[in-house]
Amino acid sequence: MKIEGGRGISSSTPARRAGGAAGSSFTPSAESAREVATAAPTNAATSLDAILALQGEGLETERRGRQVRRGRRALDVLGDLEKALVLGRAPGGLRRELESLRTGAEPTGDSGLDAILLEIDTRVAVELAKLDLNAQAA
């Protein structure tokens, strides 16, 4: 395969040297200078709104991360509770941990994640109710 060089770039006007006639023909008008001077200043509130929006997005990301960690921890504690009940151990410490995990719920803004966390919280509430019934019966 033969590669040929591209066509040269041609100009309709001949090239001029820098510092030649092209440089001396430019003179800004006084009117254009006034137009630049009267241009509207940038709005500081707009930039402040942008900064606050970015900070708010960071807070939502942090909240989502906290809730994901809380949900995973709740599932781990529910698993530990299941093991303890199978082995016949008293789950006193696990009960306190489930109660503390249940109180930290907050919306994340992600409807799918919120639905999953609600199911986990419902399961935690059911297990806490069962533990209360067993404690009353004993």
C-alpha positions as CSV (number, residue, x, y, z in Angstrom):
1,M,0.0,0.0,0.0
2,K,1.4,3.3,-1.0
3,I,0.9,6.3,1.2
4,E,0.9,9.6,-0.5
5,G,1.3,13.0,1.1
6,G,-1.7,15.2,1.5
7,R,-2.2,18.1,-0.7
8,G,-0.5,21.3,0.4
9,I,-2.7,23.9,2.0
10,S,-3.2,26.8,-0.3
11,S,-4.4,30.2,0.6
12,S,-6.3,32.7,-1.6
13,T,-4.0,35.5,-0.4
14,P,-0.3,35.3,-0.2
15,A,1.3,34.8,3.2
16,R,2.6,37.9,5.0
17,R,5.5,38.1,7.3
18,A,4.9,38.7,10.9
19,G,5.3,42.3,11.8
20,G,4.6,43.4,8.3
21,A,1.6,45.2,6.9
22,A,-0.9,43.0,8.7
23,G,0.3,44.1,12.1
24,S,0.1,47.8,11.3
25,S,-3.4,47.8,9.9
26,F,-5.1,46.7,13.2
27,T,-6.4,49.6,15.3
28,P,-9.1,49.0,17.9
29,S,-11.9,51.5,17.9
30,A,-12.8,53.4,21.0
31,E,-16.4,52.2,20.7
32,S,-15.4,48.5,21.0
33,A,-13.4,49.3,24.1
34,R,-16.5,50.9,25.7
35,E,-18.6,47.8,24.8
36,V,-16.1,45.6,26.6
37,A,-16.0,47.9,29.6
38,T,-19.8,47.9,29.9
39,A,-20.2,44.1,29.7
40,A,-22.3,42.6,32.5
41,P,-20.2,41.3,35.4
42,T,-20.4,37.6,36.2
43,N,-23.0,36.8,38.8
44,A,-21.4,35.7,42.1
45,A,-24.7,34.1,43.2
46,T,-24.5,31.7,40.2
47,S,-21.1,30.5,41.1
48,L,-22.1,30.2,44.8
49,D,-25.1,28.1,43.7
50,A,-22.9,25.9,41.7
51,I,-20.5,25.4,44.7
52,L,-23.5,24.6,47.0
53,A,-24.9,22.2,44.5
54,L,-21.6,20.3,44.3
55,Q,-21.4,20.2,48.1
56,G,-25.0,18.9,48.3
57,E,-24.1,16.2,45.8
58,G,-21.2,15.2,48.0
59,L,-23.5,15.0,51.0
60,E,-25.9,12.7,49.1
61,T,-23.1,10.4,48.1
62,E,-21.9,10.3,51.7
63,R,-25.5,9.6,52.9
64,R,-25.9,6.8,50.4
65,G,-22.5,5.3,51.4
66,R,-23.5,5.4,55.1
67,Q,-26.9,3.7,54.4
68,V,-25.2,1.0,52.2
69,R,-22.8,0.2,55.1
70,R,-25.7,0.2,57.6
71,G,-27.7,-2.2,55.4
72,R,-24.7,-4.5,55.0
73,R,-24.0,-4.4,58.7
74,A,-27.7,-5.1,59.5
75,L,-27.6,-8.2,57.2
76,D,-24.4,-9.4,58.9
77,V,-26.0,-9.0,62.4
78,L,-29.1,-10.8,61.2
79,G,-26.9,-13.6,60.0
80,D,-25.1,-13.7,63.3
81,L,-28.5,-13.7,65.1
82,E,-29.5,-16.7,63.0
83,K,-26.3,-18.6,63.9
84,A,-26.8,-17.8,67.6
85,L,-30.4,-19.0,67.6
86,V,-29.4,-22.2,65.9
87,L,-26.6,-22.8,68.4
88,G,-29.0,-21.9,71.3
89,R,-27.1,-18.9,72.5
90,A,-28.6,-15.8,74.0
91,P,-28.4,-12.9,71.5
92,G,-28.3,-10.0,74.0
93,G,-25.5,-8.1,72.3
94,L,-27.0,-8.7,68.9
95,R,-30.3,-7.3,70.0
96,R,-28.7,-4.1,71.1
97,E,-26.8,-3.9,67.8
98,L,-30.0,-4.4,65.8
99,E,-31.7,-1.7,67.7
100,S,-28.9,0.8,67.0
101,L,-28.8,-0.1,63.3
102,R,-32.5,0.4,63.0
103,T,-32.4,3.9,64.4
104,G,-29.8,5.1,61.8
105,A,-32.2,4.9,58.8
106,E,-32.4,7.9,56.5
107,P,-33.5,8.3,52.8
108,T,-30.8,8.2,50.2
109,G,-32.6,9.6,47.2
110,D,-32.2,6.4,45.2
111,S,-35.6,4.7,45.2
112,G,-34.2,1.2,44.5
113,L,-31.7,1.4,47.4
114,D,-34.4,2.9,49.7
115,A,-36.7,0.0,48.9
116,I,-34.0,-2.6,49.7
117,L,-33.1,-0.8,52.9
118,L,-36.8,-0.7,53.9
119,E,-37.0,-4.5,53.4
120,I,-33.9,-5.0,55.6
121,D,-35.3,-2.6,58.2
122,T,-38.6,-4.6,58.2
123,R,-36.7,-7.8,58.7
124,V,-34.8,-6.2,61.6
125,A,-38.1,-5.1,63.2
126,V,-39.6,-8.6,62.8
127,E,-36.6,-10.2,64.5
128,L,-36.6,-7.6,67.3
129,A,-40.3,-8.3,67.9
130,K,-39.6,-12.1,68.0
131,L,-36.8,-11.5,70.5
132,D,-39.2,-9.4,72.7
133,L,-41.8,-12.2,72.6
134,N,-39.2,-14.7,73.6
135,A,-38.0,-12.5,76.4
136,Q,-41.6,-12.1,77.7
137,A,-42.3,-15.8,77.5
138,A,-39.1,-16.7,79.5
